[in-house]
C-alpha cells in the first residue's frame, strides 16, 4: 500500500481472507485506508470472521480520485453496512498539506450523507486537531495519531507522552470520544533526536503502552 493511497501490489481477496483468519483470534476489528480494489472487500470478509471494520476513504489533492473513493464506498455499503464500525475520511491529509480543513470538512460531510447513521471521523496527527479545531464539528469522534518516535521522544518517555497528548485532546474537545488511530515504535531506522529505533525499544514501548 503506497503512501499516496494507491494499492501498489495486487492483493487477492483470498490473501486478505487468510490474513483476517489469522487475526480473528487476537483482534476485534481492523482498519483500512482506502476503498480501492480488493480493500473494498475487507468489511465483507472481516464479517465472515466475526470482525468489524473501520473503513478508510483516502482523500488527497487528486479530486477525481477522491470522488472515486467515495463512489467505491457507496458500492460496498449494501453488502457490508452491518460490518462497518466507522468511516475515516482522510488519513493525515492535513499533515501532508494536500487540502484545507474546510475542503476536508466538505468531503467528510459528503460521506456522512451516504453512510448515516454510521459514525464518521478523520484521522490525523494530534497536533493537526489542535491546529484545525473547526473540523471537530464535522466528525462524530476524533481519531488521533500519536507517534513519539517521529517527534524525537525517547522510548522510555514515549508511553507517557502518548497519553499526555490523548488527555489533552479529551480536555480540549469535551464531549467527543478520542480514539488513538496510530501508535507504535519502529524496530529499525535512523535515530530521530532522542528516539532510537530497535527491537528492544519497540518491545519496551509496546509492553509499557
Residue frames as a rotation matrix with the C-alpha (Angstrom) as fourth column:
UNK 1
0.589 0.808 0.000 0.00
0.808 -0.589 0.000 0.00
0.000 0.000 -1.000 0.00
UNK 2
-0.274 -0.780 0.562 1.72
0.786 -0.518 -0.336 3.16
0.554 0.350 0.756 -1.23
UNK 3
-0.686 -0.071 -0.724 1.97
0.594 -0.628 -0.502 6.47
-0.419 -0.775 0.473 0.63
UNK 4
-0.904 0.382 -0.191 -0.30
-0.427 -0.790 0.440 8.10
0.017 0.480 0.877 -1.95
UNK 5
-0.213 0.889 0.406 -3.11
-0.691 0.157 -0.706 5.70
-0.691 -0.431 0.580 -1.05
UNK 6
0.351 0.323 -0.879 -2.85
-0.897 0.386 -0.216 3.54
0.269 0.864 0.425 -4.15
UNK 7
0.771 -0.087 0.631 -2.56
-0.181 0.920 0.348 -0.21
-0.610 -0.383 0.693 -3.90
UNK 8
0.091 -0.858 -0.505 0.97
-0.917 -0.270 0.294 -0.92
-0.389 0.436 -0.811 -5.07
UNK 9
-0.914 -0.343 -0.219 0.78
-0.397 0.867 0.300 -4.70
0.087 0.361 -0.929 -5.37
UNK 10
-0.051 0.956 -0.289 -2.40
-0.700 0.172 0.693 -6.55
0.712 0.237 0.661 -6.26
UNK 11
-0.905 -0.106 0.411 -3.68
-0.395 0.566 -0.724 -8.42
-0.156 -0.818 -0.554 -3.23
UNK 12
-0.579 0.710 -0.402 -6.40
-0.044 0.465 0.884 -11.00
0.814 0.529 -0.238 -3.79
UNK 13
0.242 0.764 0.598 -9.48
-0.814 -0.175 0.554 -11.46
0.528 -0.621 0.580 -1.66
UNK 14
0.746 -0.011 -0.666 -8.18
0.186 0.964 0.192 -14.93
0.640 -0.267 0.721 -0.84
UNK 15
-0.340 -0.931 -0.134 -4.98
0.522 -0.069 -0.850 -13.45
0.782 -0.359 0.509 0.64
UNK 16
-0.498 0.235 0.834 -6.97
-0.592 -0.795 -0.130 -10.94
0.633 -0.559 0.536 2.66
UNK 17
0.604 0.795 -0.058 -9.28
-0.539 0.461 0.706 -13.70
0.587 -0.395 0.706 3.93
UNK 18
0.373 -0.543 -0.752 -6.27
0.567 0.775 -0.278 -15.73
0.734 -0.323 0.597 5.12
UNK 19
-0.679 -0.648 0.347 -4.83
0.165 -0.594 -0.787 -12.70
0.716 -0.477 0.510 6.94
UNK 20
-0.170 0.707 0.687 -8.16
-0.799 -0.507 0.324 -11.97
0.577 -0.494 0.651 8.61
UNK 21
0.714 0.380 -0.588 -8.45
-0.058 0.869 0.491 -15.58
0.698 -0.317 0.643 9.69
UNK 22
-0.150 -0.865 -0.479 -5.03
0.668 0.269 -0.694 -15.30
0.729 -0.424 0.537 11.37
UNK 23
-0.792 -0.187 0.582 -6.06
-0.151 -0.863 -0.482 -12.09
0.592 -0.470 0.655 13.11
UNK 24
0.025 0.995 0.095 -9.51
-0.290 -0.084 0.953 -13.20
0.957 -0.051 0.286 14.20
UNK 25
0.414 0.105 -0.904 -8.35
0.696 0.604 0.388 -14.79
0.587 -0.790 0.177 17.48
UNK 26
-0.396 -0.750 -0.529 -6.41
0.918 -0.320 -0.233 -11.70
0.006 -0.579 0.816 18.54
UNK 27
-0.992 0.030 -0.123 -8.39
-0.033 -0.999 0.023 -8.62
-0.122 0.027 0.992 17.47
UNK 28
-0.254 0.967 0.008 -12.00
0.509 0.141 -0.849 -7.44
-0.822 -0.211 -0.528 17.39
UNK 29
0.842 0.532 -0.091 -11.76
0.220 -0.493 -0.842 -5.06
-0.493 0.689 -0.532 14.44
UNK 30
-0.196 -0.884 0.425 -9.49
0.887 0.025 0.462 -3.95
-0.419 0.467 0.779 11.61
UNK 31
0.387 0.228 -0.893 -8.85
-0.039 -0.964 -0.263 -0.65
-0.921 0.136 -0.365 9.84
UNK 32
0.183 -0.334 0.925 -8.40
0.969 0.222 -0.112 0.07
-0.168 0.916 0.364 6.14
UNK 33
-0.359 -0.416 -0.836 -7.02
0.296 -0.900 0.320 3.20
-0.885 -0.132 0.446 4.50
UNK 34
-0.739 0.131 -0.661 -8.74
-0.640 -0.440 0.629 3.06
-0.208 0.888 0.409 1.11
UNK 35
0.226 0.860 0.457 -11.73
-0.374 0.510 -0.775 1.56
-0.900 0.004 0.437 -0.67
UNK 36
0.130 -0.246 -0.961 -9.75
-0.989 -0.099 -0.109 0.81
-0.068 0.964 -0.256 -3.83
UNK 37
-0.321 -0.350 -0.880 -9.69
-0.643 0.763 -0.069 -2.67
0.695 0.544 -0.470 -5.36
UNK 38
-0.118 0.237 -0.964 -9.72
0.346 0.920 0.184 -5.64
0.931 -0.312 -0.191 -3.04
UNK 39
-0.975 -0.215 -0.062 -9.61
0.140 -0.368 -0.919 -3.32
0.175 -0.905 0.389 0.00
UNK 40
-0.461 0.877 0.136 -13.30
-0.827 -0.480 0.292 -2.74
0.322 0.022 0.947 -0.65
UNK 41
0.177 0.512 -0.841 -13.93
-0.184 0.856 0.483 -6.41
0.967 0.069 0.245 0.17
UNK 42
-0.781 -0.617 -0.097 -12.41
-0.031 0.195 -0.980 -6.18
0.624 -0.762 -0.171 3.66
UNK 43
-0.511 0.609 0.606 -15.66
-0.856 -0.300 -0.420 -5.36
-0.074 -0.734 0.675 5.52
UNK 44
0.532 0.745 -0.403 -17.45
-0.784 0.613 0.099 -8.34
0.321 0.264 0.910 3.99
UNK 45
0.152 -0.559 -0.815 -14.52
-0.003 0.825 -0.566 -10.71
0.988 0.088 0.123 4.54
UNK 46
-0.813 -0.453 0.364 -13.94
-0.315 -0.183 -0.931 -9.43
0.489 -0.872 0.006 8.07
UNK 47
-0.057 0.885 0.461 -17.59
-0.997 -0.071 0.012 -10.00
0.044 -0.459 0.887 8.96
UNK 48
0.566 0.234 -0.790 -17.19
-0.384 0.923 -0.002 -13.65
0.729 0.305 0.613 7.98
UNK 49
-0.309 -0.759 -0.574 -14.51
0.365 0.463 -0.808 -13.87
0.879 -0.458 0.134 10.70
UNK 50
0.428 0.580 -0.693 -16.67
0.868 -0.050 0.494 -12.07
0.252 -0.813 -0.525 13.26
UNK 51
-0.498 -0.705 -0.506 -14.69
0.775 -0.623 0.104 -8.81
-0.389 -0.340 0.856 12.93
UNK 52
0.733 0.615 -0.290 -15.82
0.449 -0.758 -0.472 -5.22
-0.510 0.216 -0.832 12.45
UNK 53
-0.152 -0.782 0.605 -14.08
0.984 -0.176 0.021 -2.84
0.090 0.599 0.796 10.05
UNK 54
0.353 0.113 -0.929 -13.26
0.195 -0.980 -0.045 0.84
-0.915 -0.165 -0.368 10.31
UNK 55
0.413 -0.082 0.907 -13.25
0.895 0.222 -0.388 1.78
-0.169 0.972 0.165 6.64
UNK 56
-0.217 -0.585 -0.782 -10.83
0.288 -0.804 0.521 4.38
-0.933 -0.112 0.343 5.34
UNK 57
0.783 0.367 0.503 -11.59
0.605 -0.258 -0.753 6.72
-0.147 0.894 -0.424 2.43
UNK 58
-0.228 -0.969 -0.101 -8.34
0.873 -0.249 0.420 8.07
-0.432 0.008 0.902 1.02
UNK 59
0.880 0.475 0.021 -8.52
0.450 -0.818 -0.359 11.86
-0.153 0.325 -0.933 0.48
UNK 60
-0.218 -0.972 -0.086 -5.79
0.784 -0.227 0.577 13.82
-0.581 0.058 0.812 -1.29
UNK 61
-0.283 0.062 -0.957 -5.35
-0.313 -0.949 0.031 16.68
-0.907 0.308 0.288 -3.75
UNK 62
-0.995 0.063 -0.077 -6.46
-0.045 0.403 0.914 14.31
0.088 0.913 -0.398 -6.53
UNK 63
-0.514 0.853 0.090 -10.11
-0.729 -0.379 -0.570 15.38
-0.452 -0.359 0.817 -6.63
UNK 64
0.094 0.536 -0.839 -11.16
-0.849 0.483 0.214 12.77
0.520 0.692 0.501 -9.19
UNK 65
-0.582 -0.372 -0.723 -9.60
0.026 0.880 -0.474 10.04
0.812 -0.295 -0.503 -7.03
UNK 66
-0.938 0.272 0.216 -11.49
-0.271 -0.188 -0.944 11.36
-0.216 -0.944 0.250 -4.01
UNK 67
-0.078 0.967 -0.244 -14.78
-0.984 -0.115 -0.139 11.06
-0.163 0.229 0.960 -5.87
UNK 68
-0.002 0.025 -1.000 -13.91
-0.489 0.872 0.023 7.51
0.872 0.489 0.011 -6.93
UNK 69
-0.909 -0.373 -0.186 -13.04
-0.009 0.465 -0.885 6.57
0.416 -0.803 -0.426 -3.33
UNK 70
-0.651 0.731 0.205 -16.46
-0.566 -0.288 -0.772 7.79
-0.506 -0.619 0.601 -2.19
UNK 71
0.142 0.699 -0.701 -18.19
-0.964 0.259 0.064 6.00
0.226 0.667 0.710 -5.06
UNK 72
-0.380 -0.354 -0.854 -16.41
-0.201 0.933 -0.297 2.76
0.903 0.059 -0.426 -4.15
UNK 73
-0.982 0.077 0.173 -17.54
-0.168 0.069 -0.983 3.26
-0.088 -0.995 -0.055 -0.55
UNK 74
-0.210 0.975 -0.078 -21.15
-0.900 -0.224 -0.374 3.63
-0.382 -0.009 0.924 -1.68
UNK 75
0.104 0.220 -0.970 -20.84
-0.763 0.643 0.064 0.47
0.638 0.733 0.235 -3.77
UNK 76
-0.660 -0.427 -0.619 -19.58
0.006 0.820 -0.572 -1.68
0.752 -0.381 -0.539 -0.88
UNK 77
-0.731 0.346 0.588 -22.19
-0.682 -0.408 -0.607 -0.43
0.030 -0.845 0.534 1.60
UNK 78
0.198 0.959 -0.203 -25.15
-0.891 0.263 0.372 -2.63
0.410 0.108 0.906 0.65
UNK 79
0.551 0.002 -0.834 -23.39
0.027 0.999 0.021 -5.90
0.834 -0.034 0.551 1.49
UNK 80
-0.286 -0.821 -0.494 -21.23
0.630 0.227 -0.743 -4.58
0.722 -0.523 0.453 4.32
UNK 81
0.034 0.297 0.954 -23.18
-0.326 -0.899 0.292 -1.91
0.945 -0.321 0.066 6.22
UNK 82
0.900 0.425 0.095 -23.68
-0.229 0.277 0.933 -4.08
0.370 -0.862 0.347 9.32
UNK 83
0.599 -0.749 -0.282 -19.97
0.792 0.606 0.071 -4.91
0.118 -0.266 0.957 9.43
UNK 84
-0.130 -0.655 0.745 -18.71
0.469 -0.702 -0.535 -1.30
0.873 0.280 0.398 9.35
UNK 85
-0.004 0.013 -1.000 -17.84
0.997 -0.080 -0.005 0.20
-0.080 -0.997 -0.013 12.72
UNK 86
0.445 0.071 -0.893 -16.98
0.145 -0.989 -0.007 3.68
-0.884 -0.126 -0.450 11.42
UNK 87
0.628 -0.271 0.730 -15.68
0.756 -0.014 -0.655 5.51
0.188 0.962 0.196 8.35
UNK 88
0.135 -0.683 -0.718 -12.45
0.437 -0.609 0.662 7.55
-0.889 -0.403 0.216 8.38
UNK 89
0.841 0.199 0.504 -12.44
0.541 -0.359 -0.761 10.24
0.030 0.912 -0.409 5.70
UNK 90
0.622 -0.697 0.356 -8.85
-0.340 -0.651 -0.679 11.26
0.705 0.302 -0.642 5.06
UNK 91
0.805 -0.474 -0.358 -5.67
0.587 0.545 0.599 9.92
-0.089 -0.692 0.716 6.63
UNK 92
0.003 -0.821 -0.571 -3.07
0.590 -0.460 0.664 12.58
-0.807 -0.339 0.483 7.55
UNK 93
0.284 0.198 0.938 -4.37
0.932 -0.288 -0.221 14.67
0.227 0.937 -0.266 4.65
UNK 94
0.986 0.064 0.153 -3.88
0.022 -0.966 0.256 17.88
0.165 -0.249 -0.954 6.63
UNK 95
0.501 -0.865 0.031 -0.38
0.089 0.087 0.992 16.77
-0.861 -0.494 0.120 7.68
UNK 96
-0.180 -0.561 0.808 0.54
0.868 0.296 0.399 16.36
-0.463 0.773 0.434 4.02
UNK 97
-0.439 0.035 -0.898 -0.97
-0.059 -0.998 -0.010 19.77
-0.897 0.049 0.440 3.24
UNK 98
-0.891 0.055 0.452 -2.96
0.442 0.337 0.831 18.40
-0.106 0.940 -0.325 0.30
UNK 99
-0.055 0.887 0.458 -6.31
0.569 -0.348 0.745 20.00
0.820 0.302 -0.486 1.17
UNK 100
-0.641 -0.060 0.765 -7.52
-0.461 -0.766 -0.447 22.68
0.613 -0.640 0.464 3.57
UNK 101
-0.933 0.356 0.056 -9.53
0.122 0.459 -0.880 21.88
-0.339 -0.814 -0.472 6.69
UNK 102
-0.216 0.893 -0.396 -12.57
-0.647 -0.434 -0.627 23.46
-0.731 0.121 0.671 5.00
UNK 103
-0.140 0.117 -0.983 -12.16
-0.922 0.346 0.172 21.26
0.360 0.931 0.060 1.93
UNK 104
-0.891 -0.227 -0.393 -11.70
-0.091 0.937 -0.336 18.14
0.445 -0.264 -0.856 4.05
UNK 105
-0.713 0.695 0.096 -14.83
-0.171 -0.039 -0.984 19.02
-0.680 -0.718 0.147 6.03
UNK 106
-0.031 0.706 -0.708 -16.73
-0.962 -0.213 -0.171 19.08
-0.271 0.676 0.686 2.74
UNK 107
-0.414 -0.185 -0.891 -15.56
-0.543 0.836 0.078 15.57
0.731 0.517 -0.446 1.88
UNK 108
-0.998 0.052 -0.037 -16.49
0.059 0.546 -0.836 14.38
-0.023 -0.836 -0.548 5.38
UNK 109
-0.413 0.903 -0.118 -19.98
-0.522 -0.340 -0.782 15.86
-0.746 -0.261 0.612 5.07
UNK 110
-0.074 0.344 -0.936 -20.43
-0.970 0.195 0.149 14.23
0.234 0.918 0.319 1.67
UNK 111
-0.709 -0.249 -0.660 -19.55
-0.160 0.968 -0.194 10.83
0.687 -0.032 -0.726 3.09
UNK 112
-0.910 0.386 0.150 -21.79
-0.137 0.060 -0.989 11.36
-0.390 -0.921 -0.002 6.12
UNK 113
-0.139 0.914 -0.382 -24.81
-0.910 -0.270 -0.316 11.80
-0.392 0.303 0.869 3.86
UNK 114
-0.069 0.041 -0.997 -24.03
-0.733 0.676 0.078 8.45
0.677 0.736 -0.016 2.23
UNK 115
-0.557 -0.359 -0.749 -23.25
0.066 0.880 -0.470 6.30
0.828 -0.311 -0.466 5.28
UNK 116
-0.592 0.352 0.725 -25.52
-0.793 -0.415 -0.446 7.70
0.144 -0.839 0.525 8.03
UNK 117
0.895 0.051 0.443 -26.02
-0.334 -0.583 0.741 6.57
0.296 -0.811 -0.504 10.77
UNK 118
0.557 -0.774 -0.303 -22.51
0.786 0.609 -0.111 5.03
0.271 -0.176 0.946 10.69
UNK 119
0.721 -0.324 -0.613 -20.10
0.203 -0.747 0.633 7.28
-0.663 -0.580 -0.473 12.66
UNK 120
0.683 -0.490 0.542 -17.68
0.543 -0.157 -0.825 9.36
0.489 0.858 0.159 10.59
UNK 121
0.689 -0.553 -0.468 -14.29
0.187 -0.489 0.852 10.80
-0.700 -0.675 -0.234 11.53
UNK 122
0.779 -0.621 -0.079 -10.97
-0.214 -0.145 -0.966 11.87
0.589 0.770 -0.246 10.01
UNK 123
0.773 -0.576 -0.266 -7.51
0.590 0.500 0.634 10.71
-0.232 -0.647 0.727 11.09
UNK 124
0.541 -0.676 0.500 -4.52
0.021 -0.583 -0.812 12.97
0.840 0.450 -0.302 11.56
UNK 125
-0.437 -0.780 -0.448 -1.64
0.587 0.131 -0.799 13.66
0.682 -0.612 0.400 13.92
UNK 126
0.041 0.520 -0.853 -2.67
0.995 -0.099 -0.012 15.02
-0.091 -0.848 -0.522 17.31
UNK 127
-0.584 -0.358 -0.728 -1.31
0.410 -0.905 0.115 18.49
-0.700 -0.232 0.675 16.60
UNK 128
-0.944 0.264 0.197 -3.44
0.089 -0.371 0.924 18.89
0.317 0.890 0.327 13.49
UNK 129
0.038 0.952 -0.302 -6.56
0.861 0.123 0.494 18.52
0.508 -0.279 -0.815 15.63
UNK 130
-0.036 -0.135 -0.990 -5.20
0.765 -0.642 0.060 21.39
-0.643 -0.755 0.127 17.75
UNK 131
-0.848 -0.439 -0.297 -4.48
0.157 -0.744 0.650 23.49
-0.507 0.504 0.700 14.65
UNK 132
-0.807 0.580 -0.117 -7.86
-0.262 -0.174 0.949 22.81
0.530 0.796 0.292 12.99
UNK 133
-0.901 0.422 0.102 -10.45
0.047 0.328 -0.943 22.69
-0.432 -0.845 -0.315 15.80
UNK 134
-0.320 0.833 -0.452 -13.25
-0.850 -0.463 -0.251 23.72
-0.418 0.304 0.856 13.45
UNK 135
-0.465 0.109 -0.878 -13.20
-0.628 0.659 0.414 20.29
0.624 0.744 -0.238 11.81
UNK 136
-0.996 0.083 0.031 -14.40
0.030 0.650 -0.760 18.70
-0.083 -0.756 -0.649 15.06
UNK 137
-0.349 0.926 -0.144 -17.91
-0.619 -0.344 -0.706 19.97
-0.703 -0.157 0.693 14.29
UNK 138
0.121 0.374 -0.920 -17.99
-0.979 0.200 -0.047 17.66
0.166 0.906 0.390 11.26
UNK 139
-0.495 -0.392 -0.775 -16.97
-0.306 0.914 -0.267 14.39
0.813 0.104 -0.573 12.95
UNK 140
0.645 0.750 -0.146 -18.60
-0.199 0.350 0.915 12.03
0.738 -0.561 0.375 15.43
UNK 141
0.882 -0.459 -0.109 -15.32
0.240 0.238 0.941 11.26
-0.406 -0.856 0.320 17.19
UNK 142
0.600 -0.751 -0.275 -11.65
-0.795 -0.599 -0.099 12.17
-0.090 0.278 -0.956 16.99
UNK 143
0.896 -0.428 0.119 -9.06
0.438 0.896 -0.074 9.81
-0.075 0.118 0.990 15.52
UNK 144
0.756 -0.654 -0.004 -5.57
-0.648 -0.750 0.130 10.93
-0.089 -0.096 -0.991 16.51
UNK 145
0.670 -0.679 -0.299 -2.15
0.425 0.682 -0.596 9.59
0.608 0.272 0.745 15.56
UNK 146
0.787 -0.510 0.348 0.47
-0.607 -0.536 0.587 9.96
-0.113 -0.673 -0.731 18.30
UNK 147
0.831 -0.548 -0.099 3.84
0.421 0.735 -0.532 8.71
0.364 0.400 0.841 17.07
UNK 148
0.887 -0.423 -0.183 6.54
-0.106 -0.574 0.812 9.78
-0.449 -0.701 -0.555 19.56
UNK 149
0.150 -0.873 0.464 9.40
0.744 0.408 0.528 8.32
-0.651 0.266 0.711 17.51
UNK 150
0.133 -0.049 0.990 8.72
0.908 -0.393 -0.141 10.83
0.396 0.918 -0.008 14.72
UNK 151
0.840 0.190 0.508 8.81
0.011 -0.942 0.335 13.63
0.543 -0.276 -0.793 17.28
UNK 152
-0.061 -0.996 0.061 12.18
-0.174 -0.050 -0.984 12.52
0.983 -0.070 -0.170 18.71
UNK 153
0.447 0.292 0.846 10.77
-0.865 -0.099 0.491 11.41
0.227 -0.951 0.208 22.07
UNK 154
-0.654 -0.756 -0.008 12.95
-0.723 0.629 -0.286 8.78
0.221 -0.182 -0.958 23.83
UNK 155
-0.335 0.529 -0.780 11.43
-0.053 0.816 0.576 5.30
0.941 0.234 -0.245 24.12
UNK 156
-0.700 0.008 -0.714 11.36
0.669 0.356 -0.652 5.43
0.248 -0.935 -0.255 27.93
UNK 157
-0.817 0.381 -0.434 9.29
-0.089 -0.825 -0.558 8.61
-0.570 -0.417 0.708 27.84
UNK 158
-0.913 0.344 -0.219 7.11
-0.271 -0.111 0.956 7.66
0.305 0.932 0.195 24.86
UNK 159
-0.470 0.810 -0.350 4.18
0.738 0.578 0.349 5.80
0.485 -0.094 -0.869 26.54
UNK 160
-0.216 0.365 -0.906 3.53
0.743 -0.541 -0.395 8.70
-0.634 -0.758 -0.155 28.94
UNK 161
-0.843 -0.161 -0.513 3.88
-0.158 -0.838 0.522 11.14
-0.514 0.521 0.681 26.02
UNK 162
-0.817 0.576 0.008 1.15
0.244 0.333 0.911 9.31
0.522 0.746 -0.413 24.07
UNK 163
-0.096 0.860 -0.501 -1.35
0.950 0.229 0.211 9.51
0.296 -0.456 -0.839 26.91
UNK 164
-0.450 -0.099 -0.887 -0.49
0.456 -0.880 -0.134 13.14
-0.767 -0.465 0.441 27.66
UNK 165
-0.956 0.115 -0.269 -1.45
-0.287 -0.540 0.791 14.05
-0.054 0.834 0.549 24.10
UNK 166
-0.565 0.785 -0.253 -4.54
0.514 0.575 0.637 11.82
0.645 0.230 -0.728 24.36
UNK 167
-0.134 0.503 -0.854 -5.65
0.957 -0.159 -0.244 13.56
-0.259 -0.849 -0.460 27.57
UNK 168
-0.783 -0.185 -0.594 -5.01
0.072 -0.975 0.209 16.98
-0.618 0.121 0.776 26.02
UNK 169
-0.879 0.470 -0.087 -7.42
-0.138 -0.076 0.987 16.18
0.457 0.879 0.132 23.19
UNK 170
-0.282 0.802 -0.526 -10.04
0.828 0.481 0.289 14.86
0.485 -0.354 -0.800 25.61
UNK 171
-0.270 0.126 -0.955 -9.82
0.724 -0.627 -0.287 18.09
-0.635 -0.769 0.078 27.61
UNK 172
-0.891 -0.164 -0.423 -9.81
-0.111 -0.825 0.554 20.31
-0.440 0.541 0.717 24.53
UNK 173
-0.608 0.689 -0.393 -12.79
-0.547 -0.006 0.837 18.62
0.575 0.724 0.381 22.88
UNK 174
-0.847 0.332 0.415 -15.03
-0.260 0.423 -0.868 17.65
-0.464 -0.843 -0.272 25.77
UNK 175
0.166 0.984 0.060 -17.97
-0.527 0.140 -0.839 15.54
-0.834 0.108 0.541 24.70
UNK 176
0.585 -0.061 -0.809 -16.12
-0.758 0.315 -0.571 13.99
0.289 0.947 0.138 21.76
UNK 177
0.852 -0.326 0.410 -14.71
0.084 0.858 0.507 10.49
-0.518 -0.398 0.758 22.07
UNK 178
0.337 -0.827 -0.450 -11.00
-0.935 -0.351 -0.054 10.28
-0.113 0.439 -0.891 21.23
UNK 179
0.941 -0.094 0.324 -9.55
0.121 0.990 -0.066 7.19
-0.315 0.101 0.944 19.55
UNK 180
0.016 -0.979 -0.202 -5.83
-0.570 -0.175 0.803 6.56
-0.822 0.102 -0.561 19.09
UNK 181
0.866 0.424 -0.264 -5.72
-0.427 0.353 -0.833 5.61
-0.259 0.834 0.487 15.42
UNK 182
0.598 -0.750 -0.281 -1.98
0.196 0.477 -0.857 5.00
0.777 0.458 0.433 15.14
UNK 183
0.679 -0.509 0.529 0.57
-0.712 -0.279 0.645 4.38
-0.181 -0.814 -0.552 17.89
UNK 184
0.943 -0.328 -0.052 3.86
0.304 0.917 -0.259 2.50
0.133 0.229 0.964 17.62
UNK 185
0.476 -0.875 -0.084 7.63
-0.595 -0.391 0.702 2.30
-0.648 -0.284 -0.707 17.69
UNK 186
0.729 -0.192 -0.657 9.97
-0.570 0.361 -0.738 1.12
0.379 0.912 0.154 14.90
UNK 187
0.871 -0.441 0.217 12.38
0.227 0.752 0.619 -1.77
-0.436 -0.490 0.755 15.28
UNK 188
-0.147 -0.951 0.273 14.91
0.864 0.010 0.503 -0.23
-0.481 0.310 0.820 12.89
UNK 189
0.664 0.292 0.688 15.70
0.632 -0.711 -0.308 3.00
0.399 0.639 -0.657 11.06
UNK 190
-0.312 -0.833 0.458 17.60
0.408 -0.553 -0.727 6.20
0.858 -0.040 0.512 11.81
UNK 191
-0.376 0.105 -0.921 17.72
0.907 -0.165 -0.389 7.92
-0.192 -0.981 -0.033 15.16
UNK 192
0.025 0.454 0.890 15.49
0.435 -0.807 0.399 10.98
0.900 0.377 -0.218 15.48
UNK 193
0.234 -0.032 0.972 16.59
-0.695 -0.705 0.144 13.18
0.680 -0.709 -0.187 18.35
UNK 194
-0.467 -0.385 0.796 16.39
-0.868 0.375 -0.327 11.03
-0.172 -0.843 -0.509 21.47
UNK 195
0.577 0.762 0.295 14.27
-0.637 0.645 -0.422 8.39
-0.512 0.056 0.857 19.72
UNK 196
-0.540 -0.822 -0.180 16.33
-0.806 0.443 0.393 5.28
-0.244 0.357 -0.902 18.93
UNK 197
0.538 0.754 -0.377 14.66
-0.830 0.551 -0.082 2.54
0.146 0.357 0.922 16.86
UNK 198
-0.700 -0.691 -0.179 15.50
-0.648 0.720 -0.247 -1.01
0.300 -0.057 -0.952 17.90
UNK 199
-0.139 0.648 -0.749 13.70
0.083 0.761 0.643 -4.30
0.987 0.027 -0.160 18.66
UNK 200
-0.588 -0.139 -0.797 14.43
0.770 0.204 -0.604 -3.75
0.247 -0.969 -0.013 22.36
UNK 201
-0.944 0.228 -0.238 12.94
-0.119 -0.909 -0.400 -0.25
-0.307 -0.349 0.885 22.42
UNK 202
-0.496 0.803 -0.330 9.98
-0.553 0.000 0.833 -1.41
0.669 0.596 0.444 20.36
UNK 203
-0.195 0.388 -0.901 9.23
0.497 0.831 0.251 -4.19
0.846 -0.399 -0.355 22.85
UNK 204
-0.785 -0.164 -0.598 9.68
0.614 -0.343 -0.711 -1.79
-0.088 -0.925 0.370 25.76
UNK 205
-0.878 0.473 -0.080 7.31
-0.479 -0.867 0.137 0.76
-0.005 0.158 0.987 24.29
UNK 206
-0.289 0.820 -0.494 4.61
-0.386 0.372 0.844 -1.75
0.876 0.435 0.209 23.39
UNK 207
-0.336 0.115 -0.935 4.80
0.690 0.705 -0.161 -3.51
0.641 -0.700 -0.316 26.76
UNK 208
-0.833 -0.037 -0.552 4.57
0.467 -0.581 -0.666 -0.27
-0.296 -0.813 0.501 28.74
UNK 209
-0.803 0.588 -0.099 1.92
-0.547 -0.660 0.516 1.21
0.238 0.468 0.851 26.46
